[in-house]
Amino acid sequence: MRFDVFTLLPQVFAPYLNSSILQRAQENHLLELAIHNIRDWTHDRHHVTDDTPYGGGGGMVMKAPPIFEAVESVLGSAPDCPVILMTPQGRPFSSVVAQELAEMPHIALLCGRYEGVDERVREHLVTDQISVGDYVLTGGELPAMIIIDAVTRFIPGALGDPMGALDDSFASGLLEYPHYTRPEEFRSWKVPDVLLSGNHAEISRWRRNQALIRTYLHRPDLLDESQLSKEDRNTLQEFIDAHMK
């Protein structure tokens, strides 16, 4: 899978994208990353990429010409991959969206900056818009790295555990169950006996129940959209009866 990223701050990407799982995915030829500096497609001495907005107002706006030239120079005048703008106005990013994007062989990410991009970029160049949350960041670089990281986890072979991404929080519609590792006892706090039993059916049942309870306590809104079995609902009701009254 290939990501082409268009940004005004290419230097911020390498420290994170060339580490850990993302680095291994690149070394194993599962992931290809190309970071492009939009300033390289300006034609003035100072490489200006922004200007004041028509109509007045504070802040600056990224100019359309260098963005169009950058994207079209790399991808062609009619890109055959999604061109996604990082913007608070985009559709919310989620595990479902990450899995959707992981099915695509090639994606371009455009990092906005300042007050945003000239509206003609939004109307005539980008094909999708994504927001990583209901807040505003200084630029689209962090959201782009979030998307690359989350999507890479769903690329087959990127994780050591083939099912690892599907067990993560949100992938199943629930928060993830608790994890423990050695030592078996730490400061008198013990690992739950079921995890030491070797009974995989009981372990799976315990993990499912813990995921349900954790989701109920911390993100009950997720339960409204989750497909819960009768056993799941009984587990939650038993927990509520025992602890919430």
N, C-alpha and C positions, 0 to 999 in steps of 0.2 A: 504494500500500500504506500502511496506517495502523498505527502502534504507539501504544497507550495504556500509559503507564508509571505505576505506583503506587509511591510512594516516600516516605520521611521526609526526604530530602535533594534536593529538586527543583533546587536551585541548582547542583549539580555537573554537570548534563547540558549546559547551553547551550554552554560553551566548546568542548566536543568535537563535539557533534552539529551545531553551526552553523558547521562548518569544512569545507573541502575537498570531497570527493566527497559527503558527506552533506548539506552545504549546497546544492550544485548539484542534488542529487536532489530536495530540497524546493523549490527555486526552479523546477524543471522539472515540478513536480506529480507526480513519481514516488513521493515519500515524504511522508507526513504524520505528524508527531510531536506527541503531547499528553502533557505531564508533569503528573501529579496529586499533590498533597501530601496524604497520608493524614490529616495532622493537621487538615485542613479539615473532616473528618467526625467530630471529637470534640465533646463537649458540656460539657466542664468548662473552667474558667478557664485552666488551665495546658496544655491540649491534650495530655493524657497519652495515650500510645499503647502503653505497656508496663506490665507488672506482674510481681511475683515469681511463680515457678512453684509450683503445687500440689505438695506432696510434698517441698519444700525443694530445695536446690541453689544453686549460684552463678549469677549472671547474671540477666537479665530476659528476658521473653517478650513478643512483640508480641501485643496483645489482638485478639480476633476481631471485636468489634463495629465499630470504625472501618474495618477492612479490608473487611468485608462491605458496609458502607454506602457506602464509596468506590467499590468495583467495581460494585455494583448501581445506584448513582446515575448512573454514567457509562454502563454497558453494559446496564442493565436487570436484572431479577430472574433472567432466564434468558439469560445472554450467548450470542450466536450466533458467538462467536469463541473460539479457545483462550485460556485464562487460565493463564499459565505462571509457576510459582514458581521464582525463582533460589535454588538450594539445593545444597550439596555432596552431598545424597542423591539428586539427580536423575540422569537418564540423561546420559551424556557428550555434550557438544556436539562436533560435527565438521562438516566440509565437507558431508557427506551430509545432516546435520540442517539445516544452513543452507539448502541447496537445497530441502529439504522445506518449510521454513517460508516460503521465498520464493514458493511457489505459493499461499500464503494471502493474501487481500486485507486481513485485519485480525487483529492479534494484541495481546493484553494481557500485559504483563510485571509481575509483582509482586516487588518487591525486599524480601527479608527483612533483618532487622537483629537485633542483640543475639544471644541464644541461638537465635533462630528465631521462627517464628509458632506461635500456638495451633494444636494439631493439628486442630481443627475446620475451620480454613481449608484445610488440606491435604486433609481428607476430603470436604468439602462445597462447596468453591468452586473450587479450582484443577483444571484438567483435564490438566495436564502439569507435569513438574518437570525442570529442566535444570541440570547442573553444568558449569562451564567447566574443571574440573580437580580433581585429587585434593589439594586444599589448602583452607584456610579463609580467607576474606576478612572484613573488618569488616562488610560489607553486600553487598547484591545489586546495587548501582548499577553497579559496574564490569562485572560479568557482563552486565547488561542492555545496556550500551553495546557490549560485545563482540558480543553477538548482533545488535543493530541494525546495526552496521558490517558484520559478515560476511554477514548476510542481504541487505542493500542491494546488495552487490556482485553478487548474482545477479538483481537486478531488471533486466529488459531496458531498456537505455538509460542506466543509472546510471553505467556506465564508458564512457570514450571508445572503448575497443576492445570491440566486441560479444562477442569471444571471450575477453576478458581474464580473467574469473573462472574460466573453464574451464581456463586455462593455469596458474593459481596452484597452489602447493603443496597437496597433498592432494586437489584436485578430480579429478585423474586417478588417484588412489591412490598417487602418487609425489611426492617433493619436486621443486620446480621446478628447471629447468636454470639455469646461470649467465647473467648479463646483463653486457653491456659497452656503453659509449658513448664519445663523443669525450673526450680525444684518442686516436688510434689507438695511440700509444705513450706510456707514462708511466713515468718512472724505469726505463727499459729493459724494462718489462713490456709486452708487445704483445698486442693483441686476436688471438684465434685466426684463422688465415688463412681458415678455412671461412666465418666470419661476414662476411668481406669479398668473398667469391667471387661473390655474386649468384646462386648455384645454390641455389634454394629447397628442392629435394629433399634435397640434401646438408646444408643447414642444419637441416632438420627431423629428419634422421637423427641428426645430431650432437647436437641438443638432446635427443632421446629417449634417446640413449646416456648423455649426461651426467646426465640425470634418474635413470636407472637406477643409475649408479655412485654418485651423491650419496646416493640412498636406501639403497643397500647399505652405504655407509660410516657414515651418520648415523642412519638409521631402518630397519634391516633388517627389523624387525617388519612394516612396511608391505608388504613384498614377499610375505609369506605370503597376503595377501588380494588382491593385485593380479593381474589377468589378463595374464600375460606370454606373449608369442608365442615361438615357437622362436628367432626372431632375437634377441629380448630376452634369452633365457636364454644364447644363444651369446655375446652381448656381455658379459654378466656373467661367464661362465666365462673368456673371454679376459682380462678385467681381473683376475680372481682369479689366473689362472695367471701373469700378467705382474708383478703387484704384491704379492700377498699370500703369497708363499712365500719 
